Amino acid sequence: MNLSLHTYSQDSTWQHFHLNDTIGGDYSMAVDNNGHLWLSPQTVLIEYDHHQWTYHYIDDLDFYNENFESYYQSDTLKIWKGNGIIILIKENFIYVKRSKADIGERIKIDNQDNIWMAYEEKLMKYDGVAWESYYIENSALNTNKIDVLALDGNDNIWIGLNPKIELIDDIYQYTDYGGLVKYDGVNWEFYRTETFTTGGDAVSSIVIDDEDNVWFGVTSHRNGPFFPESGSGFIKYDGTDFTEYNIYNSGLQHNYVVDLKFDTLGNIWAATWGGGVSMYDFNGNWVNLTHSDFGLSLNQVPSLEIDSRNNKWFLFRFDELILYNENGINTGLPEIEDLLKVNSTEICSYNSYTEILKLEFDSNYSGTNIFNIYNLAGALIYSNKLFIDSQEKTEFEFSLHELNIKHTGMYIVEIYSGSNFYSKRLVINN
């Protein structure tokens, strides 16, 4: 497989990479804590650091280093975890996944370091000693067609199920129903799709927000993805009520939502099979991006990822990969000349005697700001959301321990919100 930069926008908001060989149906995609893209077209693992592509082949995979640790190995399965992602080899096929409570994946690791997998049509848990299996006969799972797993802040496992449809007496009929399942380690809760929507029958993606609301995409296996009204868009479940966002009551342009992600500012992005990508900012504003915005021919987007610098990766059908950032692509550490510039408004100061980092914001940064710290290797070591009052000066103080700064050296402070961006070198000598 060869990957090449094909085209890019004049305003530096997107780049188009063409994958010259077909990925096929077993691709997977993830972004690690360093902002590197990991792409797995079946039997090879590809890493992109915004500068070069590195190919990792099955026979050469050995992640025994400071970033990855071997987690589990058997005759048919190998799992590594590190940098916020999981790399899995199953029967000579490579899969790359997000390791925490994210969406669109069939493998998770909870806060107790248990592995949860949708594996060979059952839910499995590995506690470091033994595997435990859950299936129709011993759980609330009414079908073995598990499409997605997610973990909330309390380590509850959320499971998206596909229906089973069979031809009976020349009529396609449901024999198993799709829906949403919650398991807290003791109790099971099952919500059939028809109890919260009339337009879809399968849960295709799940993401959990900071308040433990469950957001999930709903598709239609009976009707297929070929019509904008097929499916139910995406739904929010707050523990009591289900709220649906679809083409009839929102700016979403296709109901067949196959992947969901939150960006660093809290906006939700939906990849659809036929309508490109939609974004909602929860202030009534929608943004829709289609194949025509990037000069492509097809509008199916089976997967999307978002990194810590708010870059978005859209995998369009048939080998087209788009890197997008509405505020300009952020490829990593600032260039040296940018680091030497004096910021118009100074925000960050460090007291070496008290070992306290102080941030002072004025009203220009009102709203939610993303506060990141990177080491010189480009690894994200700290990230937080800071809310700035629009009427008065706002201050924050952090100790080095809170910021996960353990060694002397230079670090990069980044703060951004919308069109505002601030960066500064932070030198720790003591």
Stockholm file with secondary structure:
# STOCKHOLM 1.0

chainA/1-430         MNLSLHTYSQDSTWQHFHLNDTIGGDYSMAVDNNGHLWLSPQTVLIEYDHHQWTYHYIDDLDFYNENFESYYQSDTLKIWKGNGIIILIKENFIYVKRSKADIGERIKIDNQDNIWMAYEEKLMKYDGVAWESYYIENSALNTNKIDVLALDGNDNIWIGLNPKIELIDDIYQYTDYGGLVKYDGVNWEFYRTETFTTGGDAVSSIVIDDEDNVWFGVTSHRNGPFFPESGSGFIKYDGTDFTEYNIYNSGLQHNYVVDLKFDTLGNIWAATWGGGVSMYDFNGNWVNLTHSDFGLSLNQVPSLEIDSRNNKWFLFRFDELILYNENGINTGLPEIEDLLKVNSTEICSYNSYTEILKLEFDSNYSGTNIFNIYNLAGALIYSNKLFIDSQEKTEFEFSLHELNIKHTGMYIVEIYSGSNFYSKRLVINN
#=GR chainA/1-430 SS CCEEEEEECTTSSEEEEEESSCCCSCEEEEECTTSCEEEEESSEEEEECSSCEEEEEGGGCCCCSSSCEEEEECSSEEEEEETTEEEEEETTEEEEEECSSCSSBSEEECTTCCEEEECSSSEEEECSSCEEEECGGGSSCSCSCEEEEEECTTCCEEEEECCEEEEETTEEEEEECCEEEEECSSCEEEEEGGGTCSSCCEEEEEEECTTCCEEEEEECTTTCSSSTTSSCEEEEECSSCEEEECTTTSSCSCSCEEEEEECTTSCEEEEEBSSCEEEECSSSCEEEECGGGGTCSCCBCCEEEECTTCCEEEEETTTEEEEECTTCCCCSSCCHHHHTSCCSSCCEEEETTTTEEEEEECGGGCEEEEEEEEETTCCEEEEEEEEECSSSCEEEEEETTTTTCCSSEEEEEEEEETTEEEEEEEEECC
#=GC SS_cons         CCEEEEEECTTSSEEEEEESSCCCSCEEEEECTTSCEEEEESSEEEEECSSCEEEEEGGGCCCCSSSCEEEEECSSEEEEEETTEEEEEETTEEEEEECSSCSSBSEEECTTCCEEEECSSSEEEECSSCEEEECGGGSSCSCSCEEEEEECTTCCEEEEECCEEEEETTEEEEEECCEEEEECSSCEEEEEGGGTCSSCCEEEEEEECTTCCEEEEEECTTTCSSSTTSSCEEEEECSSCEEEECTTTSSCSCSCEEEEEECTTSCEEEEEBSSCEEEECSSSCEEEECGGGGTCSCCBCCEEEECTTCCEEEEETTTEEEEECTTCCCCSSCCHHHHTSCCSSCCEEEETTTTEEEEEECGGGCEEEEEEEEETTCCEEEEEEEEECSSSCEEEEEETTTTTCCSSEEEEEEEEETTEEEEEEEEECC
//
